Amino acid sequence: MAACRAMADNSTSEFQAGQTGLIVRIPEAESVVRAWRERFDPSARAGVPAHITVLFPFLDESRIDARIRSALTDVLGSHHAFDLRFESCGRSRRRTQ
């Protein structure tokens, strides 16, 4: 699992500078989903790799320090790896208020 910073640019206005999320990178999926992500997923254009989102948004980048990294390592490092298979591909939509 990685903390990923969402990088704001002119074409990706829904991301804010300093915004982070916890993701599980899925490099094996990159070649399968790249074209869809480039077309429909602003996070791809912001440099976020193929992934499963665990928590977004997480903390502001300014709040992620050695203590936070250590706590994440402790919590996540205590879990065993597992196999996962996706039967279909979809997209969740962000709810607006």
C-alpha positions in Angstrom: 0.0 0.0 0.0 1.3 3.4 -0.8 0.4 7.0 0.2 -0.1 8.7 -3.1 -0.1 12.4 -3.7 -2.7 13.8 -6.1 -0.9 16.3 -8.2 -3.1 19.2 -9.4 -2.7 20.5 -12.9 -4.8 22.6 -15.3 -6.7 19.7 -16.7 -7.4 18.0 -13.3 -9.3 20.6 -11.3 -10.9 18.0 -8.9 -7.6 17.3 -7.2 -6.1 19.8 -4.7 -2.5 20.4 -4.0 -1.4 18.4 -1.0 -4.3 16.0 -1.2 -3.3 12.3 -0.5 -4.9 8.9 -0.6 -4.0 5.4 0.4 -3.9 3.0 -2.5 -2.8 -0.5 -3.4 -0.8 -0.3 -6.7 -1.7 -2.9 -9.3 1.0 -2.8 -11.9 -0.2 -5.9 -13.6 -3.4 -4.1 -14.5 -1.8 -1.1 -16.0 -1.7 -2.4 -19.6 -5.3 -3.6 -19.4 -6.8 -0.4 -17.9 -4.5 2.3 -19.2 -6.6 3.4 -22.2 -9.8 3.6 -20.1 -8.0 5.4 -17.3 -6.5 8.0 -19.6 -9.9 8.7 -21.1 -12.1 8.6 -18.0 -10.0 8.8 -14.8 -8.5 12.2 -13.9 -6.2 10.5 -11.4 -4.4 8.8 -14.3 -3.7 12.1 -15.9 -2.4 13.3 -12.5 0.2 10.5 -12.4 -1.6 8.0 -10.2 -0.8 4.4 -11.3 -3.4 1.6 -11.7 -4.6 1.0 -8.2 -7.3 0.1 -5.8 -8.3 3.0 -3.6 -8.3 2.2 0.1 -9.0 5.7 1.5 -9.4 9.0 -0.3 -8.9 11.6 0.7 -6.4 10.7 3.4 -4.3 13.4 5.1 -3.0 16.7 3.7 0.6 16.0 2.5 1.9 18.5 5.1 0.6 16.2 7.9 2.4 13.0 6.7 5.6 12.7 8.7 7.8 9.9 10.0 5.2 9.2 12.8 2.4 8.7 10.3 4.6 6.6 8.0 5.6 4.4 11.0 2.0 4.0 12.1 1.0 2.9 8.6 3.9 0.5 8.4 2.9 -1.0 11.8 -0.8 -1.4 10.9 -0.4 -2.6 7.3 2.7 -4.6 7.9 0.8 -6.9 10.3 -1.5 -8.1 7.5 -0.6 -11.1 5.3 -0.7 -10.9 1.5 -3.7 -12.4 -0.2 -4.9 -13.2 -3.7 -7.6 -11.1 -5.3 -9.4 -11.6 -8.6 -11.6 -9.0 -10.3 -14.5 -10.4 -12.3 -15.5 -7.1 -13.8 -14.2 -3.5 -14.1 -16.2 -0.4 -13.1 -16.0 3.1 -11.9 -17.4 4.7 -8.8 -18.7 8.2 -9.1 -17.9 10.8 -6.6 -21.0 12.1 -4.7 -21.6 15.8 -4.6 -23.3 17.6 -1.9 
